[in-house]
Amino acid sequence: MKKTLISPSGHPASRGTYSPGLLVEHGGSSTLYVTGQLAVDPDGEVVSPYDASAQTEYVFKLIGSILEAAGMSFKDVVKVQTFLTHMPDFEAFGPIRNRIFANTMPVSTLLEVKGLAREGCCVEIEVVAVK
C-alpha cells in the first residue's frame, strides 16, 4: 500500500497537521480521501461569508482541484459528507450538488452543525473517491 499526500498549488494552506487529500493506492485501485473543505482562499480569507451558494461553488472548485491533482474527477466520487450551519441553506446547496453529481449519484450524508472551523463559513464538504 502506498500513500501520497495531495496538496494542489494555489490551494489554501492547512491549519494543522493534515493534508487536503490523501491518495491510497492498494492492489489495482486507488482511494482518495479529501479533507473537509471550507470556502477559504489561498490568502486564508473566507470567501463570501455566510453565502451558502457562493461557498458551495468555491468548495466544489477546491475539491475538483484535489481530485484532478490525484488523477481523478467528480465521476470517481463515491461518498460525500456535507456540513451546513443552517439547514435552510440546503436550498442553495442542493441544486449545485445535484448538478455536479447528476450522473454519478454517490452516497451522501448531510448534517447541520453549530459551527465550522472558520467564522463566516457555512458549508464544509468532504469526499471519498475511488478509481
N, C-alpha and C positions, 0 to 999 in steps of 0.2 A: 504494500500500500504506500502510495506517495501523496504527500500533502504539499500544496502550493498556495502561498498567500497571494490574494488578488487585490491589488490596490491601483486602480487606473490613475494615470496622470491627470491632474486637474480636479481630482476628487477631494472633498473636504477631508482634512486631517482627522484621524481618530483621536478621541479624547481620553483614551485609555489603552490598555494592553490587548487590543483586538484589531482585526483587520476587516475591511469592508466585505471581503469574500474569502472563503477557504475552499479550494478545489481539492477533492479527494479522489484519486484515481485508484480503482481496485478492479482486478480482473480486466474485462474488456469494456468497462464503463467508467464514467466519471460522475461524481455528485458535487454540485456547487452549493454551499451554504452561504447565503447572503445575510449579513448582519442587518438588523432593523435600520432602515434608512430614514432620516429626517430631512426636511427641506432646509438644509444649511449649505451656503455657497462655499467656495474654496477659501474665502477670507474668514469663514466662521460666523457669518451673519445669517440670521434666519430669513428665509425667502418668504415674502408675502405673509407676514404674521397673521395668524388666525383665519386665513383664506384657504379653506379646505380644497377647493377646486385647483387653485394655483399650486398649492403644496403637493397635491396628489400628482399632478402633471410633472412637477420637478422631481419628486421622489421616484417616479417610474423612469424618468430620464437617467437618474443616478443608477438605478437598478439595471437599466439597459446597458450602461457603460461597464458595469461589473460583469454582466453576462457576456458581453462582447469580448472583454479582456480575457475571459476564460474560454473563449471559442464557442459560446452558446448564444441563445436568443430566447425571447419570451416563449417561443414554441416548446422549449425544453423545460419550462417551469412546471413542476408537479404539485407544489404546495405554496399557498400564500397565507400569511398571517398579518392581519391589519389591526392597528390600534387607533381608535378615534377618541378624542377627548370630549366630543359632543355628538351623541348618536344622530341628531338631526343632520349632521354633516354627511351622513350616508347619501343624502340626495345629491350632493356634489361629487362625492367619491365614486358612487356606484356606476354611473354611466362611463366614467373614464376607465375604471377597472374592467367593465364589461367590454369596452372597445378593445382593450389590449389583449384580453384573454378570450375573445369571442369564439375562436376556433380551437382552443386548447382545453378549456374548462378544467383547470387544476382544482384540487381540493382546496378548501378555503375556510379560514376562521376569522371572524370579526369580533373584536372586543371593544367595549367602551371602558376607558381608563380615566382616572382622576387627573393625571398629568403625564407629560413626557419629559425627556431629559433637558429640553431647552424651552424656556419661556417663549410663547408665541407659536410653537409648533403644535399642530392639532392633528397631524396624520403621521403614523410611522408604519412602514411596511417592510416585512422580511419575506424572503422566498427561498425555496429549495428547488434546484434544477438538476435534471439527470440527462446524460447523453451517452 
